[in-house]
């Protein structure tokens, strides 16, 4: 069971959830809770990093077919 907690598939799910949370925070930022520019830039940078990690993990789990 402990192996399942650290599986690449679980990590992929966690990364996707965090990315979706950041999407919600960045793209649907309510006007009553404004985020300063520096924080917004940091959130966007984190979201890009997550997207890269997701892409890399997806490639490792399902490598492209050889030509």
C-alpha positions, 0 to 999 in steps of 0.5 A: 500500500505504501508503494501506491502512495509514491507511485508516478501515477499518484504524483501525476494526479497530485500535480494536475490537482495543484495545477487546476487549483492555480488555474482557478486562483489565477484566472478566476481571481475575485475582485474582492481579493486582489492579488498583487503583481509580484504574487501573480507572477509567482503563481504563474511561474509555479503553474508553468513549472507544474505544467512542465513537470506534468508533461515530463511525467506523462512522457515517462509513463507513456513514451511516444511510439517509435517512428 
